[in-house]
Amino acid sequence: MAMSGRMMGGLLGGALLAVGLAQAQDDTFDEYRSMFGDDNPAIFIVDEGSELWTQARGPENVSLEQCDLGQGPGVVENVYGQLPRYFEDTDSVMDLEGRLIHCMVELQGFKREEIIEGIYSGAGDNGTEMEALVAYVADASQGSKVAVPQSHPEEKAAYKAGEALFYHRAGPYDFSCATCHRQSDKRIRLQSLPNLTEAEGARATYTTWPAYRISQGVVRTMGWRMRNCARQQRLPELQPGSEAVVDLLMYMGVNAEGGSMDAPGLKR
Ligand code: HEC
């Protein structure tokens, strides 16, 4: 279709305006963020998570200190950047949220459906236990390198499946994750979109989630973020700890290899 000069001008003008506004929003965020200084309110939620980890809870009245997140029972240091991974006891690849659910069910006797039901806080709610636990575990990995394992065949298979899912177009708009997350310097409704298919973008993302969302006043996890994206895509709801979630995380995590963990992050 031929475009008149005016149409072109209008389109370009709109695009430039969007970039300008996005810049302004970034500046506002930076200002906002500088008010917090080095203080990330997530530290309070990390403390809550630490208490939840060590408290005897649930029908079995035990703590999570025997929970194995991949480096042996009770070890929380430097596990985040090495998840998802294959676990022998379940013969499956699991991400952090899935593994925490597993431990809360198997060790503490909580009901799986109930944990999943209340896993992420809604608008205006206080944070959930899962959000606090994930913040605590991520915090204990600060400064460690992202090194999501690819040695077990199941881990390799999860990466392949995650990659396929990332590029799989579905839903009424025929979007895939890649539609929005394959290019660098792309924006949607004034938000910058990370390119999750290459190291730079994947690292920036993987190392900064979970994150304290200033606009929402709670810590959000990567599982929550992905669920929201899938919702925008009008896909069926992504279930925490499900194969689809694990595969997608495996894909992004491996792409982020070598990044330095800096979570909980602080996001608008
Ligand atoms: C319609 C466009 C769109 C689609 C499709 C989409 N996303 Fe997103 N995604 C976004 C937007 C917008 C953001 C928020 C960016 C921001 O807040 O700065 C985002 C953010 C993210 C983030 C956090 C990035 C960061 O560094 O903070 C992850 C992870 C993510 N998406 C994963 C996915 C996955 C996995 C899929 C496929 C299931 C997907 N997205 C599909 C638009 C999309």
Boltz pocket constraint, residues with backbone or C-beta under 6 A from the ligand:
constraints:
  - pocket:
      binder: B
      contacts: [[A, 165], [A, 166], [A, 175], [A, 176], [A, 177], [A, 178], [A, 179], [A, 180], [A, 181], [A, 188], [A, 191], [A, 192], [A, 193], [A, 194], [A, 201], [A, 204], [A, 205], [A, 206], [A, 222], [A, 225], [A, 226], [A, 229], [A, 230], [A, 232], [A, 233], [A, 248]]
      max_distance: 6.0
